[in-house]
Amino acid sequence: IGAYFSLLAYKDDVIKQSLFLSPVVDMESIISKLMSWFEVTEKRLEKEQTISTPIGETLYWDYYCYVKENPIILWNSPTSILYGSKDELCDFATISAFEDKFTCDLEVMEGGEHFFTQKNKYRATEAG
């Protein structure tokens, strides 16, 4: 979520180098994915305004509207992205499209998940 808001907040600024770790670069697709996982329609979300999901995430109508009205369309800073190949939240096609559109450097960590740093920390501890 931090990358999404940073991309919006600093879109007009020139930053020397941006480093993103498993970034959310298309928040609308994330929310839409969550909605489809839990069979929540746009009409239902509008009617209920907030809907809790079984995974602890809450869907909000006003937030969904904000995200639809504020896609990432401008980013002028050199950017490097580290992405986990098993990221189930941010799909590779979305990251790849962002990389192409904004000429980023992309490094894919094989076996990494969306929160892959925690998993790797566990593996390192496990290995001793």
HELIX and SHEET records of a PDB file:
HELIX    1   1 GLY A    2  ALA A    9  1                                   8    
HELIX    2   2 MET A   27  TRP A   37  1                                  11    
HELIX    3   3 GLU A   42  GLU A   48  1                                   7    
HELIX    4   4 TRP A   61  GLU A   69  1                                   9    
HELIX    5   5 PHE A   92  PHE A  102  1                                  11    
HELIX    6   6 PHE A  116  ALA A  127  1                                  12    
SHEET    1   A 3 SER A  18  LEU A  21  0                                        
SHEET    2   A 3 THR A  79  GLY A  84  1                                        
SHEET    3   A 3 ASP A 105  MET A 109  1                                        
SHEET    1   B 2 THR A  50  SER A  52  0                                        
SHEET    2   B 2 THR A  58  TYR A  60 -1                                        
END                                                                             
